[in-house]
Amino acid sequence: MAINTFARKEIKFLLDMQQYQQLMEVIPQYMNPDKYCIGGKEYGIYNIYYDTPDDYLIRESLAKPYYKEKIRLRSYYSPASPDSLVFLEIKKKIGGIVTKRRVSMTLAESDEYFATRRKPKATKYITEQVFRELDVFLNNYPVSPKQYISYQREAFFGKDNSDFRLTFDRKITERRYDLGLNYESYGGQIIRPDQRLMEVKVGNSMPDWLIAKLSELCIYKTSFSKYGRAYTNFVREQVAANSSTYISMASSPILMNRSV
């Protein structure tokens, strides 16, 4: 069973198409494509985010606390079948440093784990440790599937520093129904088709060449959470719907019974 763990900074930028294309002109000088992105290819990432009945985890995250955490189930195939490999991830951000730990299993095993806490057989101590961390998380928060998010990604890593990564996401798709990785990717779009969400993932500081190019192209850091943006859009839609209902009721004629 595969296990990944890391700690790094994740800095986000929202690019228009011209900025993206001009930046991509210099990327090959300093970075190599991810093994899944050879020849300009992209790969899909498909996620289910879990949250409490009152959406506590995402509401707390949007408040930008010093410490926050979330849990999600991820697949690189869509739709996933019961025997497809998926990754259960617990992601934390502490003072700007992001840590992520994950375990792999089949989709059917993930369903079993959430339902009964029955775990796939682990052969490594670190896997057991992450499962204990997941158990504590799930004991603290009564979570269930709340948000689907998928996107297409281009990824690169530094020629001189493989820990330095750069990703570009497009077609960021969200929905709050059909919350399973066994469904196709469909739903609303979080960013425009002519935009790319760029993430700089680095252990220390960004390289000088990237800082200079971002300055030249007027690309500025932004605060952007895919789940956060999807949830904010959902809340706005709910408020708008409730406001429309209230206005409709207020404008309707009221028939009063004047009998005594």
Buried (B, 14 or more C-beta within 10 A) or exposed (E): BEBEEEEBBBBBBBBEEEBBEBBBEBBEEBBBBBEEBEEEEBBBBBBBBBBBEEBEBBBBBBEEEEEBBBBBBBBBBBBBEEEBBBBBBBBBBEEEEBBBBBBBBBBBBBBBBBEEEEBBEBEEEEBEBBBEBBEEBBEEBEBEBBBBBBBBBBBBBBEEBEEBBBBBBBBBBBBBEEBEBBBEBEBEEBBEEEBBBBBBBBEEEBBEEBEEBBEEBEBEEEEBBBBBBBBBBBBEEEEEEEEEEEEEEEEEEEEEEEEE
